[in-house]
Amino acid sequence: MEHEGGCHCGAVRYAVKGEPQHVTLCHCSDCRKSSGAPMVSWAAFAEDEFRILSGEAITFNSSGQSMRSFCGRCGTGVYFRNAEFLPGIVDIQSATLDDPDTYIPMAHIQTAERIGWMAEAHGLPSFERFPGQ
């Protein structure tokens, strides 16, 4: 089955097929800095299971072999490649899928770099919308 996703403004669209090799929540500082979020959810696919449907992402070498691709219009991070550590793999930011519930994370990775308060973050009070609304 094929699943589609894309950036916030819709300029970059992609499709993936098959089952991901892994789905993880990454806490590394590189992911945090590139996204502005405390962690990023990734779903890893073989190169031939990923294709761009429309638009063209901008690619930035964030560290070593880490190539992060994002929309040049809205800035959404869309996919990642690292030929040294993940040869033949494209990691998509799974929250950019049209249905982000499609692939459920299996693990937290790079927790050695996790922000300290993230270890207990799921225990915080939660609200369906803004508090008081």
C-alpha atoms as a printed R data frame, in Angstrom:
    type eleno elety resid chain resno       x      y      z
1   ATOM     1    CA   MET     A     1   0.000  0.000  0.000
2   ATOM     2    CA   GLU     A     2   1.210  3.504 -0.803
3   ATOM     3    CA   HIS     A     3   0.985  6.428  1.622
4   ATOM     4    CA   GLU     A     4   1.448 10.086  0.786
5   ATOM     5    CA   GLY     A     5   2.678 13.061  2.717
6   ATOM     6    CA   GLY     A     6   4.200 16.463  2.292
7   ATOM     7    CA   CYS     A     7   5.263 19.745  3.752
8   ATOM     8    CA   HIS     A     8   3.029 22.253  5.538
9   ATOM     9    CA   CYS     A     9   2.356 24.420  2.457
10  ATOM    10    CA   GLY     A    10   1.964 21.491  0.037
11  ATOM    11    CA   ALA     A    11   4.810 22.485 -2.293
12  ATOM    12    CA   VAL     A    12   6.729 19.229 -1.649
13  ATOM    13    CA   ARG     A    13   4.745 15.990 -1.838
14  ATOM    14    CA   TYR     A    14   6.039 12.422 -1.574
15  ATOM    15    CA   ALA     A    15   4.839  8.830 -1.456
16  ATOM    16    CA   VAL     A    16   6.153  5.740  0.336
17  ATOM    17    CA   LYS     A    17   5.132  2.130 -0.153
18  ATOM    18    CA   GLY     A    18   5.612 -1.027  1.833
19  ATOM    19    CA   GLU     A    19   6.440 -1.286  5.482
20  ATOM    20    CA   PRO     A    20   9.126  0.873  7.075
21  ATOM    21    CA   GLN     A    21  12.289 -0.793  8.331
22  ATOM    22    CA   HIS     A    22  11.899  1.087 11.583
23  ATOM    23    CA   VAL     A    23   9.842  3.901 13.076
24  ATOM    24    CA   THR     A    24  11.569  5.795 15.862
25  ATOM    25    CA   LEU     A    25  11.452  8.959 17.922
26  ATOM    26    CA   CYS     A    26  14.888 10.564 17.701
27  ATOM    27    CA   HIS     A    27  16.177 12.799 20.483
28  ATOM    28    CA   CYS     A    28  19.579 13.740 19.010
29  ATOM    29    CA   SER     A    29  20.625 17.371 19.109
30  ATOM    30    CA   ASP     A    30  20.882 17.498 15.299
31  ATOM    31    CA   CYS     A    31  17.213 16.472 14.903
32  ATOM    32    CA   ARG     A    32  16.164 18.863 17.653
33  ATOM    33    CA   LYS     A    33  18.015 21.830 16.143
34  ATOM    34    CA   SER     A    34  16.799 21.152 12.598
35  ATOM    35    CA   SER     A    35  13.154 20.812 13.654
36  ATOM    36    CA   GLY     A    36  12.898 23.177 16.604
37  ATOM    37    CA   ALA     A    37  11.141 20.341 18.446
38  ATOM    38    CA   PRO     A    38  12.246 18.171 21.393
39  ATOM    39    CA   MET     A    39  12.248 15.037 19.177
40  ATOM    40    CA   VAL     A    40  11.446 13.938 15.620
41  ATOM    41    CA   SER     A    41   9.551 10.852 14.480
42  ATOM    42    CA   TRP     A    42  11.193  8.971 11.590
43  ATOM    43    CA   ALA     A    43  10.004  6.111  9.373
44  ATOM    44    CA   ALA     A    44  12.788  4.467  7.345
45  ATOM    45    CA   PHE     A    45  12.158  3.155  3.828
46  ATOM    46    CA   ALA     A    46  14.377  1.656  1.150
47  ATOM    47    CA   GLU     A    47  15.258  4.199 -1.558
48  ATOM    48    CA   ASP     A    48  13.055  2.413 -4.110
49  ATOM    49    CA   GLU     A    49  10.043  2.656 -1.767
50  ATOM    50    CA   PHE     A    50  10.201  6.475 -1.691
51  ATOM    51    CA   ARG     A    51   9.396  8.930 -4.460
52  ATOM    52    CA   ILE     A    52   8.796 12.647 -4.825
53  ATOM    53    CA   LEU     A    53   5.371 13.395 -6.310
54  ATOM    54    CA   SER     A    54   5.741 17.149 -6.715
55  ATOM    55    CA   GLY     A    55   8.032 20.007 -5.823
56  ATOM    56    CA   GLU     A    56  11.696 19.960 -5.019
57  ATOM    57    CA   ALA     A    57  13.153 19.921 -1.528
58  ATOM    58    CA   ILE     A    58  16.277 21.815 -0.521
59  ATOM    59    CA   THR     A    59  18.962 19.608  1.000
60  ATOM    60    CA   PHE     A    60  21.279 20.728  3.793
61  ATOM    61    CA   ASN     A    61  24.296 18.807  5.073
62  ATOM    62    CA   SER     A    62  23.662 19.164  8.795
63  ATOM    63    CA   SER     A    63  26.619 17.065 10.000
64  ATOM    64    CA   GLY     A    64  28.979 14.622  8.311
65  ATOM    65    CA   GLN     A    65  26.905 12.459  5.981
66  ATOM    66    CA   SER     A    66  23.561 13.717  7.372
67  ATOM    67    CA   MET     A    67  21.559 15.208  4.511
68  ATOM    68    CA   ARG     A    68  18.309 16.854  5.634
69  ATOM    69    CA   SER     A    69  15.768 17.785  2.970
70  ATOM    70    CA   PHE     A    70  13.105 20.391  3.593
71  ATOM    71    CA   CYS     A    71  10.649 22.636  1.792
72  ATOM    72    CA   GLY     A    72  12.256 25.896  0.682
73  ATOM    73    CA   ARG     A    73   8.942 27.737  0.929
74  ATOM    74    CA   CYS     A    74   7.576 26.776  4.373
75  ATOM    75    CA   GLY     A    75  10.658 25.172  5.956
76  ATOM    76    CA   THR     A    76   9.068 21.838  6.872
77  ATOM    77    CA   GLY     A    77  11.623 19.046  7.288
78  ATOM    78    CA   VAL     A    78  10.498 16.199  5.051
79  ATOM    79    CA   TYR     A    79  13.190 13.513  4.692
80  ATOM    80    CA   PHE     A    80  16.728 12.530  5.650
81  ATOM    81    CA   ARG     A    81  19.539 10.442  4.185
82  ATOM    82    CA   ASN     A    82  22.851  9.301  5.641
83  ATOM    83    CA   ALA     A    83  24.767  7.038  3.244
84  ATOM    84    CA   GLU     A    84  27.345  6.166  5.912
85  ATOM    85    CA   PHE     A    85  25.030  5.002  8.713
86  ATOM    86    CA   LEU     A    86  21.832  4.221  6.790
87  ATOM    87    CA   PRO     A    87  22.917  3.163  3.271
88  ATOM    88    CA   GLY     A    88  20.030  2.827  0.808
89  ATOM    89    CA   ILE     A    89  17.552  4.318  3.298
90  ATOM    90    CA   VAL     A    90  15.341  7.394  3.183
91  ATOM    91    CA   ASP     A    91  13.962  8.415  6.565
92  ATOM    92    CA   ILE     A    92  10.773 10.435  6.260
93  ATOM    93    CA   GLN     A    93   9.580 12.677  9.062
94  ATOM    94    CA   SER     A    94   6.518 10.560  9.718
95  ATOM    95    CA   ALA     A    95   4.471 13.441 11.133
96  ATOM    96    CA   THR     A    96   4.436 14.832  7.557
97  ATOM    97    CA   LEU     A    97   2.343 11.890  6.349
98  ATOM    98    CA   ASP     A    98  -1.229 12.778  5.406
99  ATOM    99    CA   ASP     A    99  -2.212 10.219  8.062
100 ATOM   100    CA   PRO     A   100   0.547 10.395 10.684
101 ATOM   101    CA   ASP     A   101  -1.100  7.543 12.630
102 ATOM   102    CA   THR     A   102  -0.132  5.159  9.795
103 ATOM   103    CA   TYR     A   103   3.205  4.120 11.315
104 ATOM   104    CA   ILE     A   104   3.540  3.795 15.084
105 ATOM   105    CA   PRO     A   105   6.958  4.471 16.645
106 ATOM   106    CA   MET     A   106   8.696  1.383 18.008
107 ATOM   107    CA   ALA     A   107  11.432  3.028 20.069
108 ATOM   108    CA   HIS     A   108  13.092  6.173 21.317
109 ATOM   109    CA   ILE     A   109  16.633  6.577 19.954
110 ATOM   110    CA   GLN     A   110  19.589  8.828 20.779
111 ATOM   111    CA   THR     A   111  18.265  9.256 24.318
112 ATOM   112    CA   ALA     A   112  21.789 10.069 25.502
113 ATOM   113    CA   GLU     A   113  21.112 13.499 23.937
114 ATOM   114    CA   ARG     A   114  17.499 13.776 25.096
115 ATOM   115    CA   ILE     A   115  16.462 17.032 26.763
116 ATOM   116    CA   GLY     A   116  16.266 16.258 30.488
117 ATOM   117    CA   TRP     A   117  12.625 17.222 30.939
118 ATOM   118    CA   MET     A   118  11.506 14.971 28.060
119 ATOM   119    CA   ALA     A   119  11.960 11.842 30.204
120 ATOM   120    CA   GLU     A   120   8.872 12.840 32.223
121 ATOM   121    CA   ALA     A   121   7.000 14.931 29.626
122 ATOM   122    CA   HIS     A   122   4.213 12.393 29.069
123 ATOM   123    CA   GLY     A   123   3.221 12.718 32.714
124 ATOM   124    CA   LEU     A   124   2.309 16.398 32.336
125 ATOM   125    CA   PRO     A   125  -1.350 17.466 32.380
126 ATOM   126    CA   SER     A   126  -2.916 17.391 28.918
127 ATOM   127    CA   PHE     A   127  -5.703 19.439 27.351
128 ATOM   128    CA   GLU     A   128  -7.624 18.743 24.115
129 ATOM   129    CA   ARG     A   129  -7.218 22.426 23.211
130 ATOM   130    CA   PHE     A   130  -5.714 25.430 24.977
131 ATOM   131    CA   PRO     A   131  -6.316 25.351 28.754
132 ATOM   132    CA   GLY     A   132  -9.478 27.214 29.731
133 ATOM   133    CA   GLN     A   133 -11.177 26.878 26.335
